[in-house]
Amino acid sequence: MTIRYSVVIPIKNEEENITHLIEEVEPVMMKLGHPWELICVDDGSTDQSLSLLEGLCKNKPYLRVLSFQQNYGQSSAFAAGFEAAKGEFVITLDGDGQNDPQDIPKLTAMIQECDLVVGWRIDRKDPLSKKVISKISNRIRSKLCQDGVHDTGCSLKIYRASALKKIKMYKGMHRFLPALFLIEEFKVKEIPVRHRERTKGKTKYHFFNRSIGPICDMFAVYWMRRRALKHQIREEISYPKVNE
């Protein structure tokens, strides 16, 4: 059986959200009418997230769980999920329940026209401080990376797997995948999606991992964009060799 969609969700201490989120994802993916799988990557959780996932695996044949030895960060969690994915397309969303799985069909409809579809959280349901930090970071990123994306921090995305496999992942680079796709001359589109308030659990992000680190990463992507090799061969000239 050829899997069409792989859904990848990084998990870090989301024991209060993960069961409900999986129950939301399942009917949405079933309605798409294609073989699919769900890969949850436990990023060194210290609560009951892994135990819950292990229990869910017994009754959900589509569910695969990858468990890290320790906390390696969201980029590593996404990268591990990408490597394990068997689908033609890879769908990602956060484990906190703020991304709405009901938006997934809008992304799958658009991916036929491009290589990456990015969700854009127009009406964000986050604390003011988090929205301000993200707004500043997005403005700086847009200026340096020239990716044409309003909200690269939205985890709700769908990737063409064949294109995704050509992208080298580094720590923090999950935030800049649209820019990395454009550097490789892949086609990227953006679509408005819903955003929900976090009702359970605590955010794992603060000023230092939402601003300073990403800003440093932006300059790395800026350098990559400016230094990317772009050449076109006009023609190849050769002549028959003697004794051929």
Beta strands, then each sheet from edge to edge (+ up, - down):
strand 1: 5-11
strand 2: 36-42
strand 3: 63-67
strand 4: 89-92
strand 5: 116-121
strand 6: 157-160
strand 7: 188-193
sheet 1: 3+ 2+ 1+ 4+ 6- 5+ 7+
end
